[in-house]
Amino acid sequence: MANRPSQLDTSASATAKQAADFAKFGEAQTEAALALQKELIETYEQISRAWLARVKSEADLWSQLATKMSSVRSVPDALGAYQQCVAERMQLVADDGRRLVDDSQKIMSTFTRAMSHGWPSAAS
């Protein structure tokens, strides 16, 4: 009778197995969350660099207008310089809209990839 495991031993063994399974599941979830966070940070950094370059181009545009305006000699020249600046600014605004959509898609695709491929489920 000493060789036969008691019900208490069997229950303790099952509880220990459940605890180990839960720990493995938590570890997998943590690793997936960290991988998602790392990928998101990389995406945000890439997007941030692009927007900083965009801000610089805006500053350059207005600086060029100021330079042109300081050297114009007639009203038509001033209007031409301003018209060119406004046209370039409108193009930048259109590019901003496209960039915003592209950046949003990058972020959403990062989440989608993480949820569909790298995120462990309770059954894993």
C-alpha positions in Angstrom: 0.0 0.0 0.0 3.0 2.3 0.4 3.7 2.1 -3.4 0.3 3.4 -4.4 0.1 7.2 -4.6 -2.6 8.8 -2.5 -5.2 11.1 -3.9 -3.5 14.0 -2.1 -0.2 13.2 -4.0 -2.1 13.0 -7.3 -3.8 16.3 -6.6 -0.5 18.0 -5.7 1.1 16.7 -8.9 -1.8 18.0 -11.0 -1.6 21.4 -9.3 2.2 21.6 -9.8 1.7 20.8 -13.5 -1.0 23.5 -13.8 1.3 26.0 -12.2 4.1 25.1 -14.5 1.8 25.4 -17.6 0.6 28.7 -16.3 4.2 30.0 -15.9 5.1 28.9 -19.4 2.0 30.6 -20.8 2.9 33.8 -18.9 6.5 33.6 -20.1 5.3 33.2 -23.8 2.9 36.1 -23.4 5.6 38.3 -21.9 8.0 37.5 -24.7 5.4 38.2 -27.3 4.5 41.5 -25.6 8.2 42.5 -25.5 8.7 41.6 -29.2 5.6 43.7 -30.1 6.8 46.6 -28.0 10.3 46.5 -29.7 8.8 46.4 -33.2 6.5 49.3 -32.3 9.3 51.4 -31.0 11.3 50.8 -34.1 8.3 51.7 -36.3 7.7 54.9 -34.2 11.3 55.9 -34.5 11.2 55.5 -38.3 8.0 57.5 -38.5 9.4 60.2 -36.2 12.6 60.6 -38.3 10.4 61.0 -41.4 8.2 63.7 -39.7 11.3 65.5 -38.4 12.7 65.7 -41.9 9.3 67.0 -43.0 9.4 69.8 -40.4 12.9 70.7 -41.6 11.6 70.9 -45.2 8.8 73.2 -44.0 11.3 75.5 -42.2 13.5 75.5 -45.3 10.5 76.4 -47.5 9.6 79.5 -45.4 13.3 80.5 -45.1 13.6 80.4 -48.9 10.5 82.6 -49.2 12.0 85.1 -46.7 15.2 85.2 -48.8 13.4 85.7 -52.0 11.1 88.4 -50.6 14.1 90.3 -49.3 15.5 90.5 -52.8 12.4 91.2 -54.9 12.2 94.6 -56.6 8.6 94.6 -57.7 5.1 93.6 -56.6 4.8 91.0 -59.4 8.1 89.4 -58.3 6.9 89.3 -54.7 3.5 87.8 -55.8 5.3 85.2 -58.0 7.6 84.2 -55.1 4.7 83.9 -52.7 2.6 82.0 -55.3 5.5 79.5 -55.8 5.8 79.1 -52.0 2.1 78.5 -51.5 2.1 75.9 -54.4 5.0 74.0 -52.8 3.3 74.2 -49.4 0.1 72.7 -50.9 2.2 69.9 -52.3 3.7 69.3 -48.8 0.2 69.2 -47.3 -0.9 66.5 -49.8 2.3 64.5 -49.1 1.5 64.9 -45.3 -1.9 63.3 -45.9 -0.4 60.3 -47.7 2.4 60.0 -45.1 -0.2 60.0 -42.3 -2.2 57.2 -43.9 1.0 55.2 -44.6 2.2 55.6 -41.1 -1.1 54.5 -39.7 -1.0 51.5 -41.9 2.5 50.6 -40.7 1.4 50.7 -37.1 -1.7 48.7 -37.7 0.2 46.1 -39.7 2.6 45.8 -36.8 -0.3 45.0 -34.4 -1.9 42.7 -36.9 1.3 40.7 -37.4 1.8 40.4 -33.7 -1.7 39.2 -33.0 -1.9 36.8 -35.9 1.5 35.2 -35.8 3.5 35.9 -32.7 0.9 36.1 -29.9 0.6 32.8 -28.0 -2.8 31.6 -26.9 -3.8 29.8 -23.7 -3.9 26.6 -25.7 -0.2 26.9 -26.8 
